[in-house]
Amino acid sequence: MDLGFRREGFVPIVAIDESQSAVDTYNWNDSKHVGRKEDIRTLSNASIVELIREASPGVAPRGVIGGPPCQSFSLGNVNKNYRDPRARLGQEYARVLKKLNDAFQLDFFVFENVLGLKARRHKRRLSLIFGALERAGFNLFEQELDAAKFGVPQKRRRLFVVGINQLKFPNLKFGSPNGTAQRPVTVREALGKLPPPAYFRRDLKRRDIPFHPNHWAMNPKSRRFVDRTGFNGRSFKKLVWNKPSRTVAYGNREVHVHPTGKRRLSVLEAMLLQGFPKGYELRGTLSDQITQVSDAVPPPLAAAIARAIRQSIYRPIRQIQQKLLFWFEDHERSFPWRKTKNPFRILIAEKLLQQTAATKAVVVAYRELTHHFPTPAALSVAPRSKLGRIISPLGFHYRAAELKRLAKVIVTKHQGSVPSEFSHLVQLPGVGDYCARAVLSFGFGQNVPVVDTNVARFLYRVFGLHGDLPNNPARSPKLIQLAGSLVPQGRARDFNLAVLDLCASVCKASRPDCPACPLRKDCAFAISFAERNRREKSDHVCLA
């Protein structure tokens, strides 16, 4: 599944499996060696988070993909053990997912399993797994997909559940991928030109296997390979040249019989039927490799899932980012505090703008303050009378004393420099959540969103949210996550300013100018507004 996601531009941070051979295979084919041998059942919540942070410091993961072992739910498993510990791995996956979502605010997850999980006898288990996935913070989208419809030479129907973050994308609908294959790819097209494989023997070295290191097969010892008969049983299913393969799932090494009837498939042949590229190599013993190829998600199918996620989540976001930034180039408001990236000056501006519109009076006060008191040290000893005179035209006279206390704390506790961490900023006198994020974004260039009442209204309209705005939007986890999902990496300052300017001139509280909005085709409110106008015009025509 990782291989398919890589093809669509996703970069794995950590890959976990309890099988050493699977980890060896992963790292053999991945130069970054992010595969790790772990059992998620024994990993604590804290260690899972720490593992991710160590693997990719400073970069939060966007999603989690995985397929908990599914033998317990397989329709072909005739010897079921209802106490099989593997049956709980779906819930373990949900546990890990919830912890990672709490820590990193994920965008999505993918959960793959056999269709047998939906059988009546597993109804309770399925309900427990789906309930846990929803409680982890995601809206679920379930689909049954057949690999044969995605260019894989194999009939392989599997259950995929895609979860989309409930807080970040509350109304987003995941568009399930549609197979584009015009016709099924046959076994002959996939395997017809391969030379004969090597047969397993204990002294066989990897270098002695011809053509490809995985082109080896089990010894054809059974009498059936001589008589060419009796290929209908569970353990001797023979493939047909001109049809797709049966499902590649070889319990107890029950590898399909080659269409010639002379032997079983080689590992390489099974890999090609799964849609692996010819340059990919599996590691481990013959038995290890058979298990790995059986458990794999066909990479072309995984790529289709990844592509659908990218188009459902990231393409609309990218369009919003591009349109708004393009609009901002011609519509940015001009203020002196936007011509500096000095965190102290930006902090002064944000304090002056609290509960105050950006008027000429604010500009005058800002210029006087930064001219007479250009540093926290200078402001900390400023005469209160002089501060009061500068600030009095704005009202809220308490801000003079508050600014002086703010400067003193910066000098005494932060060595005269504005702190660059959110937790430290919000501890400064008179600095709230919005102000702290504004300083981080506009002064330090950090990729953080800013949320005030205007931005909250913008988010409600774009995403089509219902209900009243929260009393303090700057502290709303839901709105902060929503705003964060829109912020482009490296362009947070410009994007946040663009949203603020759009709210000031177009997306106003009353009488929003939707026809003039660059997001009129992307905003749920604007689309609804246009539809209402269309219906009203239609009604007028009918009345006329």
N, C-alpha and C positions, 0 to 999 in steps of 0.2 A: 504494500500500500504506500509506503514511503517513496518508492521509486516512481509511482504514478504521480504523487504530489510534487516531487522534485521536477518532473517534466513540466508542471504548470507554475513553476517559480517559487514554490514553498521550500524553505530550508529547514531540515530537521535540526533541533537543538540537542535532544537526548532521545535515544531509542532503547527501550527496556525489554528484555526477554529472559526467561529463566533458563533457556537452553543455551549452553555454551557454544554449540555448533552454529546455532542461529546467529549469535552475537559475532562469532568469528566470520561468518559469511557477510554479515552487515558491514563489518569494519574492513574486510578484504576488498569490498566493492566501493567503499566510501573513504576517501583520503582523510576526512576529518575525524574518523574513528569515534563517532559519538555513541556507538552501541555499548551497552553495559549489561552485564549479567546480574539480574536482580529478580527477586520474587516479590511482586507488588503486595502480596498478602502480608509480608513481613516488614514492609517499609512503613514507617510512621508518617503521619501527615506532615510533621515538621521536616523530616528527612527528605520527603518528596520535593518540597518547596526549596529546601537548601540545595538539593541536587541540581535543580533547574537553574537556580541563581549562580551556582558555581560554574555550570556549563556555559552560561551566556550572561555574564555580568552586565547589568545596565540595559538589557534588551528583554522585554516581556514577550512571552510566547503568545501567538494569536489563536492557536487551536491545539486540540489533542485528537489523535487518530489511533484506532486500535481495534483489535478483534479478539476478545477473550476466548480461550479455547472452547470449542463448541461440540466436542464429542458427546457430551452428556445429552445434547439436544438433537443430535443427528437422527434423521429418519432411518438411516441405515444401521444404527446401533441397536442390534437385537438383544444384546446382553446388558440392559440398562441397570445401573446401580443408582438408586434414587438418593443415596447419601454420597454420591460422587462429589468430592470437594470442588471439582472444576465447575460445578453448577452455580457456585457462589461467586465466581470470578466476574460475572457481569455486574454484581453489586459492588465488588471491590473496585472495578473500573469506575463506577459512579462515585465511590468514596474519593478516589484519587482526583477525579474530575472536579468535584465540588471544592476540594482544598485548593487546587490550582486556580479555579475560577475566583475563589475568595481572595487569593493572593495576587493574581495577575489580570483579572477581568478579561477572560478569554472572549473571543468572538464566536467560536464554533467548536463542535466536536463531531467525529464520525465514529460510529459503532457498527461493526460488521459481524454477522453471524449467520448460521444456517437457518433455512426456513422452518426447520423442525422446532425452533424456539416458539413458533406461533401455534404449535399443535395444542389440542385441547388439554392434554395431560400436563402441559407446561404453562397453562394459563396463569396460575398463581405466581410462578417464578417470573414470567414475563411482566406481570403487573408490578411486582416488586422492583424489577430492574428499571422499567419505564418510570415508575414513581420516583425512584432515587435519581434518575437522570433529570427529571423535571425539577426536583427539589435542589438539584445542583445549580439551577438558575437558567434553564434553557427551554425554549419551545421546540417540540419534537416534530420532525418530518420523516415519516416512514415510507420506504419504497422497496419493492422486490425487483431486482435487476438481473437480467440474464447476460452473462459475459459474451455469448454468441452474437448479441446485437451490437456489440462494441468492437467488432473485428477480431475477437478472440476465437480460435478454432476449437471451441469447446462449449458444450451446453452446461452452463453452471449458473443456477439460480440461487441467489443469496439475498438475505435481508440486510438492508442498510438503513440506519437511523442517523439522520443529521440533526444536530442540535444547534440552534441559533440563540445567542445570548438574549434573555428576556428583557434586560434593562437597556442594553445598547440598541437593540433592534426590535422593539416590541411589536411592530406591525409588519415586519418583513416576512415575505413568503418565499420559501426556498423553492427554486425551480428545479425539479428533479431532472437529471440528464436523460436525453432521448438517444437511443442507439441510432447511429447513422449508417451502419453496414447495410448495403443494398441486398446482400445475400450472405448466408453463413460461409465462413472460411472452412475449407475441408481439411481433413487429415493429410491428404496427398499434397495440398498446397503448402502445408506447414512442414511436413517430414519427408516428402517424396524424393528429395535430392540428397539426403544424408547417406554417408557410407555406413557400413555395418559397425556396431559398437564393440567395445571390449567386454569380456565377461568377467564377472567377479572371481577373484581368487585372493587368498590371504596375502600372498607376496606381491600383489599387483601394486606398482608405484604410480603415483599421480602422473609422473612424466611419461609413463609407458602407455597411457590411454590416448589413442589416436584422435585427431581432429579437434577435440575439445575435452578439457579435464573432467567434465560431467557426462561424457558419452560412454557410459558403462552401464551394464545391465546385469540382472540376476541370471545365473546359469539356467538354461532351459532343460531341466532334468526330467520334468514330467513326461510320461508316455504320450500325453496329448499333443505335445509339440512334434512328435513323430507321426502320429495318426492323423493330426490336423482335425480332430473331432472333439466334441464335449466342451465347446467354448461358450456355453450359455449360463453356466453357474456363476455364483457370486465371485468366486476366486479366479475365474478364467473368462473374463469378458473381453471379447475380441472386437477391436475397432474396425471400422469400414473406411476404405480409402476415400470414397466420394461423399462422406458426411462429416459433420463436426464430431469431435471426440465426445465420449461420455464425460461426466464430471471427473476431473482429476482429484481424487480423494482416495488414497490408498491405505486403508486401515490394515494392519498386520501385513504390510508390504504386498497387498493384493493388486499389484501393478497391472494395468490393462495389457492385453495381448496385442502385439504388433499386427497390423492388417495381413501380413504374410502368414501368420499363424505359426511361425518358427520360433518365436521367443517373446518375452515381455519387452515393453518399452524401456529404453535407456532413460536415465535421469534427464539428460539433455532434451530428449524428445518430449518428456513430460513438461519440462520448462518451456519449450516452444509452444506446446499446447496451452500453456498458461499465459502466453504472450510476453515472456521475458525476452529481452534483446539477446542476440547470440553472444555478445561479449560478457554477459553476466556469468559469474561462477559461484557455485555452492560449495561450502566446505564441510568437512566431517566425513564420517563413514558412509557407506552406501545406504545404510538404514537411516542415518541422520538426514541425508540428502533427500531421500524419499519422503520423509516426514516434512521437511521444509517445503518441498515443492507442493505437497498435498495441502499444507496449511496456508499457502500464499493466496493473497488477493491478486487476481490478474492485473498487472500494471496498467494496461490500457483502460480497464474499467475504473481503477483507482484514479487515473488521470481525468476521466470523465466526471467523477465526483468532485475532484479538486477544481476542475474548470467550472462546474456548476456553482460551487461555493464562491469562486472568484467573481463570477458574473452576477450572482445574487447579492453578495455583500459588497465586494470591493469596487466593482464597476460603477454602481450608482454613487458610491461615496466619492470615487475619483472624479466623476462628472460634476458633482456638487463643488468639490474643491477647485477644479479647473475653471468652472464658470464664475465662481465667486471671486477667485483671484484675478481673473481677466477683467471682471467688472471693477475691481478695486483699483486697478492701474489707472483708470480714468475718473474714479469717483472718490478717491481718498480725501478725507478732510485734513486740513493743514493746521497743526498745533505745534508750538515750540517743544513740548515734551516728546513729540514723535520724532524729533530730529536728534535725539540722543539715546544712547543705550546705557547711560549711567544709572545704575539701580537706585541710587539715592535720589536723584532728580525725578525719576519715574515714581518713586515712593511719595515724594512731595506732591507731585501732580495728582496721584490717586487719592491722597488725603484731601486735597482741595476739592476734588470732584465728588467726594462722598455727599450724597443727597443734594448735589448741585449740578445743573446743566453746564455743558462746556461753553460758557459765554466769554465775551471779551473781558469781563471783570476777573474771571479765573485766569485768563492769559496774563493780565497785568499783575495779579498777585503772584503767580508762578514766577514771572520774570524778576520781580522785586526780591522775592525770597531767595531764589537761586543766585541772584547777583550779590546780595548782602551776606548770605549765609550758604556758601557753596559746598560745605562739608558738614557731616554730622557734628564734628567738634565745634564748628562755628555756630551752628544752630543751638547746640546744647547750652551755650552761654549767652544767647541773644537776649536783649532786654525785652521783657514781656510787653512793655508798652509799645515798643516798635513792632513786635509781631502782631499785636492787637490792631495797630493802625493799618498794617498791610492786609490783614484778613477781614477786618470789620465790614468792608463792602460786600462780602459774600454771606454775611450772617453767621450764625453758629459760632459765636465768639469763643466758646470753649476749645475750639480747635487750636488756638494760639498756645494754650497751656499744654494741650495734648501733643502738639508737634515738638515742643521743647522736651517733654518727658520721653517721647519717642527717640529723639536724638541722643539724650543722655544714656538710655539703655543701649543703644547701638555702640556708643563710645565705651561704656563700662563693661558690657558683657560680650561685645563682638569686635573689640579692638578697632572701633571706628569704621567698620565695613558692614554694609547691609548683608545679612546672612542669605545664603543661596539655597536653603532648605525650607520647605513648606512648614515643617513643624516648628522651626525657629522663628519664621516670619510671623506666624499667627500668635506667637507669644509676646510680640512687641505691642506696646500700648496703642490701642485704636486701630490695629491692623486685623481685619477680618479675612475670611476665606477668599472672597473675590479679590481684595486688594493684594493678598499674598500671591495668588496665581497670576495676577496682572504683572507684578514685579518679576516673577519667575519667567513669564513669557516675553514681556517687552524689554526687561532689563538684562536677564541672563540668557535669553534665547532658548529656554527649555521647552520641550514639546508637551506643554500642558494646556488644557482648555481654560477659558475664563467664562464664568456663568454669573450673570446678574438677572434682574427681572426682564430686561429687554432680550437678552440671549435666550432665556427660558421661553419667552413667548415665541421666538424664532424656532426653537426646537419643537415646541408643541405644534406649530403650524407645519413645519417641514415633515415631521414624522406622523402627523395626524393623531396626536395624543388627545385623550379626553380627560375631563375633570378640571378642577381649579389649579392654578399655579400654586406651588408651595409658598409659604410665608417667607422663607429664606432660601431662594433657589441656589445660592452659592454653596449651601450645605446639603443639597439633595444628591445622594449617591446616584440615583437614576439619571438626573440631568447631567451630572458631571461625566458619567460614563457615556451618555449620548453625545455630549459635546466632544469628549475625548475621541470617540470613534470617527469624528469628522476631521480632526486636526491632522494635517499632512506633516509627516516627519520633515524637519528642517525648515518648514514654512509656518510654524505655529504663530509667530508674531504677526505676519501679514494676514493670515487667515482669521485670527481672532479680531484684529482691527477691522477687517472687511465685514465680519458679522456685525460688529458694533456700528459701523458706518451704514450698513444696509438697514439696520433697525432704526437708525436716526432719520434716514431719508426716505425709505421705501416701506419697510415692514413695521410700520408704526402701530401703536396700540389701537388707535381708532383710524378708520379710513385707510387701510393699507393699500398701496398702489401696486396690486398684483400684476397688471399688464406691463409695468416697468421693471419688474423683478427679473434678474437673470436666472432665477431658479423656478420660474413659473411652470416649467414642464416637469420639475422634480419634486415640487412641494405639494403635499396632500391638500393643504388649505387652498393653494392657488388653483389646483386642478378642480377642486370642488367649487371654487368661486367661478371659474370659467364655465363649468357645467351648468351652474345656476343661471348665469347670464345667457347661455345658449338656450336653455329651456324657456326663459322669460321672453327672449326674442322670438322664439318659435310660437309661444302663446300669443304674442302680439300679432304675428302674421296670420295666425288662425282667426283671431278676432276681427282683423281687417277684412 
